[in-house]
Amino acid sequence: MRISLACNWKLDLLNQIENDVNIRKDVHDFFGTYDMSFTGSGRPFFLMAKRTKSEVETFIDKVHDLNKKFTWLWNGECLGYYKFDSNEQTKALKELDWLDDMDIEYLTVTDPYLAEFAKFYNPKLKLKVSVIAEVNSLTRALEWGEIIGSKGVLTISIMLNRNFPLLKEIREKVGCDIELLINDCCLNECPYRFFHYTECSHASQSYDQLDGYYNDWATIACQNQKCFNTEQIVMCKWIQPSDLDKYIAIGIDYFKISGRRYGTNWIMNALKAYSNKDSNRNLGEIFNAFSFVSDPLILAGNQFSEFSLRQEKMGTAADNQSIMLSVPDYDACLDGNKLDTFIQNFPHGGERCAENCGVSCFYCHSFANKAYSQPEGGITDSYKKFMLYLFDYLNTGDMFASNEERKVKSPMKEVESNTYIGIPWEPEAEEFLNEVMTIIPNEMKNAARKGIGFTAERTAEKEGSKIVHKELLISIINKLVPQPFKRDYIEFLIEKNIDTKKYMSDDEINYVKSLPFSAKIITQNEEPVENLDESLTGETISFKIDTKEEWENYLNEFFKIYNELPELSPLLKPIAPLLFQYKITDKPEMDYWQIMEEKKVIWGMGEYSKDNIPKVIHKTDFDTIKKVNSGESNPI
């Protein structure tokens, strides 16, 4: 048996697999990509972990050290015709060269054009056809088999997962490897699937005009179907762990476990179940999209502040993030112990599910009554009410309306104005959160405070605590802080004399300390640098700055003085090399870049064209950047 495992870019995932010889032998490869990329992928950016190129390389190198393979994703369903854009093709070619340098073995594609493109420019890559390509017939399987060749891998549509006669025929007649996605909980013949993957593609593309804006309408529609029509859960085309041998018997032994959006504990739980072929559990805990998960501690991405910023940019109400973070947990259970005869007695060998399921065949209904349970009252009822509310909330466009103007009433209970879900805070916890906010960029503070606040109160409630205390808050922020700010946060804890070893292992601490600081050069704990419009003798340099030439002359003198500052070198060393690309929104001709090297800063006009160092993009207007450079405004 070979397993292709979701990659969440967390090194503790690899560490746990390395230390478990029983499951390590079954893992064949990991699959993943950047949170935002050339093609986009099957998940919106904010659910994915944000990683720099060097961090991605570190992860992939460790995968290879474990003698495992890696699959890179080009699996966006819709590229908005940017696949024929010369700039994007240039980036794609660079990425193919990088895949070659990294010895990455597989590339997953959805688009036949990209398959041919990759095959031509990097013939060493083995191509995988994404499940998003919906290979749902022998004819389509044969056609894709011709495109990817005998060394490729064909991931079959999940809608065929129980169609044993057709799976067997595809296995016998297609010359390449066959892979099945086994833990997907998408609706049977899902009417939302095509649109969902299209929207996810755009919400994870680096060039998309909406900059990753996303509302998860398809998932909410799907969850309403499943929580109000319980047979839909059993009708989904998941494969339970104890049934894997039935697929191996027909020649299919390559299985994909999805869940890139989840944290390590969730992925390991699913991996252990399938590696051990053990269904003795609540299968809902290993099925992707069994329920709507909004708890940031369970997810891998932790980019909810970025998500909120994009929402507000598109005109959504300020409390939209709060609404999405308020979804209750779902405690329904799908008991694997009661499904032992499910697949072996399947009507027609699973051949007629598409046309018969829920119409003339009610086989799944009987197992839903037997194996699926929702506890009465409490969390389950709250979850169902909230799912219905979210469906109406998006359908009516209420996310763009103020609370007073909304057409749909929220099921959220009224709480005290100084709490998020009604759990009070001890004063030390409130004070600590206020202090943490000083290291958060201004434009992200509101969203970050809400995200942390909701998560802290929900976690306290789950743990049976009647108050949010400081220890809990430190632990939560440690898990939620986005990767670009982790170094800032750990240094903040050290400065506050907080024992970081209570919240992280030595390996984690050392890793975080190896990361660069975030985009800021000056922190609140450092003496402010003198006004950079003043020379070392104290004389003011006067510039008229209206044209590109005047701006370039100003920057030339600015960086000359900047590099002479004695305070500069100690600040540069921890973050070098790091590129800052400044995009001036109202005067794009004034765009410029600067690179932090260990001993100096180099700069240039326009856009930096090479792609060899970590990059931070700043978007601002011309007046603001002039004030920042002059020292009139705080760059933070």
C-alpha positions in Angstrom: 0.0 0.0 0.0 1.2 3.5 -0.9 -0.2 6.7 0.7 0.0 10.2 -0.7 -0.3 12.4 2.3 -1.5 16.0 2.7 1.4 18.4 3.6 0.7 21.3 6.0 4.3 22.5 5.9 4.7 21.8 9.6 8.0 20.0 10.5 6.3 18.3 13.5 4.3 16.3 11.0 7.5 14.9 9.5 9.0 14.4 13.0 6.1 12.3 14.1 6.1 10.2 10.9 9.9 9.7 11.2 9.4 8.4 14.8 6.7 5.9 13.9 8.2 3.1 11.8 4.8 1.3 11.4 3.2 4.2 9.5 6.3 5.5 7.9 6.5 2.5 5.6 3.1 3.3 4.0 3.8 6.9 3.2 4.9 7.2 -0.4 4.8 10.9 -1.0 3.6 14.3 0.4 1.6 16.8 -1.7 1.5 20.6 -1.3 2.1 24.0 -2.7 2.3 27.7 -1.7 -0.7 29.4 -0.1 -0.9 31.6 -3.2 0.6 30.4 -6.5 0.7 30.5 -10.3 -2.3 28.1 -10.8 -3.9 28.4 -7.4 -5.1 25.1 -5.8 -8.1 23.4 -4.4 -8.0 25.4 -1.2 -8.3 29.2 -0.5 -5.1 30.8 0.6 -6.1 31.7 4.2 -6.7 28.0 5.1 -3.1 27.2 4.1 0.1 27.7 6.0 2.1 30.6 4.6 5.7 29.7 4.0 8.7 31.3 2.3 10.6 29.5 -0.5 13.5 28.6 1.8 11.0 27.2 4.4 9.4 25.1 1.7 12.8 23.9 0.6 13.7 22.9 4.1 10.5 20.8 4.4 11.0 19.1 1.0 14.6 18.3 1.8 13.5 16.6 5.0 10.9 14.6 3.1 13.7 13.4 0.8 15.9 12.6 3.9 13.1 10.3 5.0 13.3 8.6 1.5 9.9 9.8 0.6 8.8 11.6 -2.5 7.1 15.0 -3.0 4.2 16.1 -5.3 4.0 19.7 -6.2 0.6 21.1 -7.1 -0.5 23.0 -10.2 -4.0 21.9 -9.7 -6.1 25.1 -10.0 -9.2 24.5 -12.0 -9.5 27.9 -13.6 -6.6 30.2 -14.4 -8.6 32.9 -16.0 -6.6 32.4 -19.2 -3.4 33.6 -17.4 -1.8 30.3 -18.5 -1.2 32.2 -21.8 0.1 35.3 -20.2 3.8 35.8 -21.0 4.7 37.0 -17.5 2.9 34.1 -15.8 4.5 31.6 -18.2 7.9 33.0 -17.3 7.2 32.5 -13.6 6.0 29.0 -14.4 9.2 28.1 -16.3 11.2 29.4 -13.3 9.1 27.2 -11.0 9.7 24.1 -13.3 13.5 24.8 -13.1 13.2 25.0 -9.3 11.2 21.7 -9.1 14.1 20.2 -11.1 16.7 21.7 -8.7 14.7 20.3 -5.7 14.4 16.8 -7.3 10.7 17.0 -6.9 9.2 13.8 -8.4 5.6 14.6 -9.2 3.6 17.5 -10.5 -0.2 17.4 -10.1 -2.2 19.1 -12.9 -5.9 19.7 -13.6 -5.5 21.4 -17.0 -4.3 19.3 -20.0 -2.5 22.3 -21.4 -0.3 22.6 -18.3 0.4 18.9 -18.5 1.8 19.3 -22.0 3.6 22.5 -20.9 5.3 20.8 -18.0 6.1 17.7 -20.0 7.9 19.8 -22.6 10.0 21.9 -20.3 10.6 19.4 -17.5 10.4 15.9 -18.9 11.8 14.3 -15.8 8.7 15.2 -13.8 6.1 12.5 -13.4 2.6 13.9 -13.9 -0.4 13.3 -11.6 -3.9 14.1 -12.8 -5.8 15.9 -10.0 -9.1 14.6 -8.7 -10.4 18.0 -9.7 -10.0 17.0 -13.3 -13.0 14.7 -12.7 -11.8 11.5 -14.5 -15.2 9.7 -14.3 -15.2 7.3 -17.2 -13.0 4.8 -19.0 -12.8 7.1 -22.0 -11.6 10.1 -20.0 -9.1 7.8 -18.2 -7.6 6.5 -21.4 -7.3 10.1 -22.8 -5.6 11.4 -19.8 -3.4 8.3 -19.7 -2.1 9.2 -23.2 -1.3 12.7 -22.0 0.7 11.8 -18.9 2.3 8.6 -20.1 2.9 5.3 -18.4 5.0 6.8 -15.5 2.2 9.2 -14.6 -0.5 8.8 -11.9 -4.3 9.1 -12.6 -6.4 10.2 -9.6 -9.9 8.9 -10.4 -13.1 11.0 -9.6 -14.3 10.3 -6.1 -17.7 9.6 -7.5 -16.3 6.3 -8.8 -14.9 5.2 -5.4 -17.6 2.6 -4.9 -18.0 1.6 -8.6 -15.9 -1.6 -8.5 -16.7 -2.9 -12.0 -15.6 0.4 -13.6 -12.6 0.8 -11.3 -11.4 -2.7 -12.2 -11.9 -2.0 -15.9 -9.9 1.3 -15.7 -7.2 -0.5 -13.8 -6.9 -3.2 -16.4 -7.0 -1.0 -19.5 -5.1 2.2 -18.5 -1.3 1.9 -18.5 -0.4 4.4 -15.8 -0.7 4.2 -12.0 -4.1 4.7 -10.4 -4.8 6.7 -7.3 -8.0 7.1 -5.2 -8.8 10.0 -2.8 -10.1 8.1 0.2 -11.2 10.5 2.9 -13.2 13.1 1.0 -16.7 13.9 2.3 -18.1 15.8 -0.7 -21.8 15.2 -1.5 -22.7 12.4 -3.9 -22.8 13.9 -7.4 -22.2 17.2 -5.8 -23.8 20.1 -7.7 -21.5 22.6 -6.0 -18.1 20.8 -6.6 -17.2 22.4 -10.0 -17.9 25.9 -8.8 -16.3 25.3 -5.4 -13.0 24.3 -7.0 -13.1 27.2 -9.4 -13.6 29.7 -6.6 -10.8 28.1 -4.6 -8.5 28.4 -7.6 -9.0 32.1 -7.8 -8.8 32.5 -4.0 -5.2 31.1 -4.0 -3.8 32.7 -7.2 -1.1 35.3 -6.8 -2.4 37.4 -9.7 -6.1 37.2 -9.0 -7.8 40.6 -9.3 -9.7 40.1 -6.0 -6.5 39.4 -4.2 -7.7 36.1 -2.6 -11.2 37.3 -1.6 -13.3 34.3 -0.7 -16.7 33.4 0.8 -17.1 29.6 1.4 -20.7 29.5 0.1 -20.2 26.0 -1.5 -19.0 24.4 1.7 -21.9 26.0 3.7 -24.4 24.8 1.1 -22.9 21.3 1.3 -22.9 21.2 5.1 -26.6 22.2 5.2 -27.4 19.2 3.0 -25.4 16.8 5.3 -26.5 18.0 8.7 -30.3 18.1 7.8 -30.3 15.0 5.6 -28.1 12.5 7.5 -28.2 9.9 4.7 -26.0 12.3 2.7 -23.0 11.6 4.9 -23.2 7.9 4.1 -23.9 8.6 0.4 -20.6 10.6 0.2 -17.9 8.6 -1.6 -15.4 8.2 1.2 -13.6 4.8 1.7 -13.3 3.6 5.3 -9.9 2.3 6.4 -11.0 -1.3 6.9 -12.1 -1.5 3.3 -8.7 -0.7 1.6 -7.9 -4.4 1.0 -10.9 -4.7 -1.3 -9.3 -2.1 -3.6 -5.9 -3.6 -3.3 -7.5 -6.9 -4.5 -8.5 -5.2 -7.8 -5.0 -3.8 -8.4 -5.3 -0.3 -6.8 -2.9 0.2 -3.9 -2.2 4.0 -4.2 -4.4 6.1 -1.8 -4.5 9.8 -1.2 -5.4 11.3 2.2 -6.5 15.0 1.9 -6.4 17.6 4.6 -3.8 20.3 3.8 -5.8 22.8 5.8 -5.6 20.9 9.0 -3.0 20.8 11.8 -0.6 17.9 12.4 -2.8 16.1 15.0 -5.7 15.8 12.5 -3.5 14.6 9.7 -1.7 12.0 11.9 -5.0 10.7 13.2 -6.2 10.1 9.6 -2.9 8.6 8.6 -2.8 6.1 11.5 -6.3 5.0 10.8 -5.7 4.2 7.1 -2.2 2.8 7.7 -3.6 0.4 10.3 -6.8 -0.2 8.2 -8.7 0.6 11.4 -12.3 1.8 11.3 -12.9 1.4 15.0 -13.6 5.1 15.6 -15.8 8.0 14.7 -15.0 8.2 11.0 -16.1 11.9 11.0 -12.8 12.7 12.7 -10.7 11.5 9.7 -13.0 12.6 6.8 -12.2 15.9 5.2 -15.3 18.2 5.1 -17.4 16.0 7.4 -18.4 19.3 9.0 -17.6 23.0 8.8 -14.5 23.7 10.9 -13.9 27.2 12.0 -11.7 26.7 15.0 -8.2 28.2 14.1 -6.5 25.8 16.5 -7.6 22.8 14.3 -6.6 24.4 11.0 -3.1 24.9 9.6 -3.3 28.3 7.9 -3.9 30.8 10.7 -4.3 33.6 8.1 -7.6 34.8 9.4 -6.4 38.4 9.8 -5.5 38.4 6.1 -8.8 36.9 5.2 -10.6 39.6 7.2 -8.6 42.3 5.5 -9.7 41.1 2.1 -13.3 40.8 3.2 -13.4 44.3 4.4 -11.6 45.5 1.3 -14.5 44.0 -0.8 -17.1 45.8 1.4 -18.1 43.2 3.9 -19.3 44.3 7.3 -16.7 44.6 10.1 -18.3 41.7 12.1 -18.1 39.2 9.2 -15.0 37.5 10.6 -16.7 37.2 14.0 -19.7 35.5 12.4 -17.5 33.0 10.6 -15.5 32.2 13.7 -18.6 31.6 15.7 -19.6 28.4 14.1 -20.1 25.8 16.9 -18.3 22.5 16.8 -20.2 19.5 15.4 -20.3 16.4 17.6 -22.1 14.0 15.2 -20.7 10.5 15.0 -20.3 8.1 12.1 -19.5 4.8 13.9 -17.1 2.7 11.8 -17.9 -0.4 13.9 -21.4 -0.4 12.4 -20.2 -0.2 8.8 -18.4 -3.5 8.5 -20.7 -5.0 5.9 -21.3 -1.7 4.1 -19.1 -2.1 1.0 -19.3 -5.8 0.5 -23.1 -5.9 0.0 -23.3 -2.7 -2.2 -26.1 -2.9 -4.7 -25.0 -3.5 -8.3 -21.3 -3.5 -7.2 -21.6 0.3 -6.9 -22.2 0.6 -10.7 -25.5 2.6 -10.6 -25.0 5.1 -7.8 -25.1 8.1 -10.0 -28.6 7.4 -11.3 -30.1 5.4 -8.5 -28.8 6.8 -5.2 -31.6 8.4 -3.2 -34.0 7.9 -6.1 -34.7 4.2 -6.4 -32.0 2.8 -4.1 -32.0 3.6 -0.3 -29.2 1.3 0.8 -27.2 4.2 2.3 -30.2 5.4 4.2 -30.4 2.1 6.1 -26.7 2.5 7.2 -27.2 6.1 8.1 -29.9 5.0 10.5 -27.6 2.4 11.9 -24.2 4.1 12.1 -24.8 7.9 12.1 -25.9 9.7 15.2 -26.4 13.3 16.3 -26.8 13.9 20.0 -30.1 15.7 20.7 -29.8 19.3 21.9 -26.6 21.1 22.8 -23.9 21.6 20.2 -25.4 19.7 17.4 -28.6 21.7 17.3 -26.6 24.9 17.6 -24.4 23.8 14.7 -27.5 23.1 12.5 -29.1 26.4 13.3 -25.9 28.2 12.5 -25.3 26.4 9.2 -28.8 27.4 8.1 -28.2 31.0 9.2 -24.9 31.2 7.3 -26.6 29.8 4.1 -29.2 32.5 4.3 -26.7 35.1 5.4 -24.7 34.7 2.2 -27.7 34.1 -0.1 -29.3 37.4 0.9 -26.0 39.4 0.7 -26.2 40.2 4.4 -22.4 40.1 4.6 -22.4 43.5 2.9 -25.1 45.0 5.2 -24.8 46.5 8.7 -26.2 44.6 11.6 -29.3 46.8 11.7 -30.0 46.3 7.9 -29.7 42.6 7.8 -32.7 40.4 6.6 -31.6 37.3 8.6 -31.5 37.1 12.3 -28.3 35.6 13.8 -28.7 32.6 16.2 -25.8 33.9 18.2 -26.8 34.6 21.8 -26.3 38.1 23.1 -23.2 38.4 25.2 -21.6 41.1 27.3 -20.0 43.8 25.2 -16.6 43.2 26.5 -16.5 39.5 25.6 -16.9 37.5 22.3 -19.0 34.5 23.3 -19.7 35.4 26.9 -16.5 34.1 28.6 -14.9 36.8 30.8 -11.1 37.5 30.9 -8.8 37.9 33.9 -7.1 41.3 33.9 -3.7 39.8 33.3 -4.9 38.2 30.1 -6.4 41.4 28.8 -3.2 43.3 29.6 -1.1 40.7 27.8 -3.3 40.8 24.7 -3.0 44.6 24.6 0.8 44.3 24.8 0.9 41.7 22.0 -1.1 44.1 19.8 1.9 46.5 19.8 3.9 44.1 17.5 1.0 43.6 15.1 0.8 45.9 12.0 -1.9 48.6 12.4 -4.0 47.3 9.5 -4.2 43.8 11.0 -4.8 44.7 14.6 -8.6 44.7 14.6 -8.8 41.3 12.8 -6.1 39.8 14.9 -7.7 40.8 18.1 -11.0 39.3 17.1 -9.5 36.1 15.9 -7.5 35.6 19.1 -10.4 36.7 21.3 -12.9 34.3 19.8 -10.4 31.4 19.8 -9.4 32.1 23.4 -13.0 32.1 24.7 -14.0 29.0 22.6 -11.0 27.1 23.9 -11.8 28.1 27.5 -15.4 27.0 27.1 -14.2 23.6 25.7 -11.9 23.1 28.6 -14.6 23.8 31.0 -13.0 27.0 32.2 -15.2 30.0 33.2 -12.5 32.5 32.4 -9.7 33.3 29.9 -6.5 33.3 31.8 -3.1 34.5 30.8 -1.5 31.0 30.4 -4.2 29.9 28.0 -3.9 33.1 26.0 -0.1 32.8 25.6 -0.5 29.2 24.4 -3.2 30.1 21.9 -1.4 33.1 20.4 1.7 30.8 20.1 -0.4 28.5 17.9 -2.2 31.2 16.0 0.6 33.7 15.2 1.3 33.6 11.4 4.7 32.4 10.3 6.0 35.8 9.3 5.5 37.1 12.8 6.7 34.1 14.8 10.1 35.5 15.4 8.7 38.8 16.6 6.4 36.9 19.0 9.1 34.7 20.6 11.4 37.7 21.1 8.4 39.5 22.7 7.9 36.6 25.1 11.6 36.5 26.0 11.6 40.3 26.6 8.6 39.8 29.0 10.6 37.1 30.9 8.1 34.4 29.9 9.5 30.9 29.7 9.0 29.9 26.1 9.8 26.2 26.9 6.4 25.9 28.6 4.8 26.4 25.1 7.3 25.1 22.6 10.0 22.4 22.4 13.7 23.2 22.1 13.6 22.3 18.4 10.6 24.6 17.8 12.3 27.4 19.6 15.5 27.0 17.7 13.6 26.9 14.4 11.6 30.0 15.2 14.8 31.8 16.2 16.2 31.0 12.8 13.4 32.8 11.0 13.7 36.4 9.9 11.8 39.1 11.8 8.7 40.5 10.1 8.6 43.5 7.8 9.6 46.0 10.4 13.1 47.2 11.0 12.4 49.5 14.0 10.5 47.9 17.0 8.9 49.7 19.9 11.8 48.5 22.1 14.5 50.2 20.1 15.5 53.9 20.1 13.9 55.5 17.0 16.3 56.3 14.2 17.0 60.0 13.6 15.1 61.8 10.9 16.7 60.5 7.7 16.2 63.7 5.9 18.9 65.1 8.2 22.5 64.5 7.3 25.0 63.4 9.9 25.9 67.0 10.5 22.3 67.9 11.2 21.6 69.8 8.1 18.3 69.2 6.4 18.4 68.0 2.8 15.6 69.6 0.8 14.1 67.9 -2.2 11.3 68.8 -4.6 9.6 65.4 -5.2 7.0 65.5 -8.0 8.6 63.5 -10.8 10.2 60.1 -11.1 13.6 61.7 -11.6 13.2 63.8 -8.4 12.0 60.7 -6.5 15.0 58.7 -7.7 17.4 61.4 -6.7 15.8 61.6 -3.3 16.0 57.8 -2.8 19.7 57.8 -3.9 20.5 60.3 -1.1 18.2 58.6 1.3 19.9 55.2 1.1 23.3 56.8 1.1 22.6 58.4 4.5 20.7 55.2 5.6 23.8 53.0 5.0 26.0 55.4 7.0 23.9 55.0 10.2 25.9 53.1 12.9 22.6 51.6 14.2 21.9 49.9 10.8 24.2 46.9 10.7 23.0 45.1 13.9 19.5 45.5 12.6 20.2 44.0 9.2 22.1 40.8 10.2 19.2 38.9 11.8 16.9 39.4 8.7 19.3 39.3 5.8 18.8 38.6 3.0 15.3 40.1 2.6 13.7 42.0 -0.3 11.1 44.7 0.2 9.1 45.6 -2.9 7.3 48.9 -2.6 4.2 49.3 -4.9 3.0 52.9 -4.9 -0.7 52.5 -5.6 -1.4 56.1 -6.9 1.9 56.5 -8.7 3.2 53.1 -10.0 6.1 54.8 -11.8 7.5 55.5 -8.3 7.7 51.8 -7.4 11.1 50.8 -6.0 12.7 47.9 -4.1 15.3 47.5 -1.4 17.3 44.4 -0.3 18.5 44.0 3.3 22.0 42.5 3.1 24.1 41.8 6.1 26.0 45.1 6.1 24.1 47.4 3.8 20.9 48.1 1.9 20.9 48.1 -1.9 18.0 49.4 -3.9 16.6 50.1 -7.3 13.6 51.6 -9.2 10.8 49.5 -10.6 10.2 45.8 -9.7 13.0 43.5 -8.7 13.0 40.7 -11.3 15.0 37.9 -9.7 13.3 35.4 -7.5 16.1 34.2 -5.2 15.4 35.7 -1.8 12.4 36.1 0.6 10.2 38.9 -0.5 7.8 41.3 1.3 5.5 43.4 -0.7 4.4 46.8 0.6 1.4 48.5 -1.0 1.0 52.2 -0.1 0.3 55.6 -1.5 3.1 58.1 -2.5 2.3 60.6 0.3 2.6 57.9 3.0 5.9 56.5 1.8 7.4 60.0 1.7 6.4 60.5 5.3 7.8 57.2 6.3 11.1 57.8 4.6 11.4 61.3 6.1 10.7 60.0 9.6 7.5 61.9 9.9 5.4 58.7 10.2 6.2 55.5 12.0 6.9 52.7 9.5 5.2 50.2 11.6 
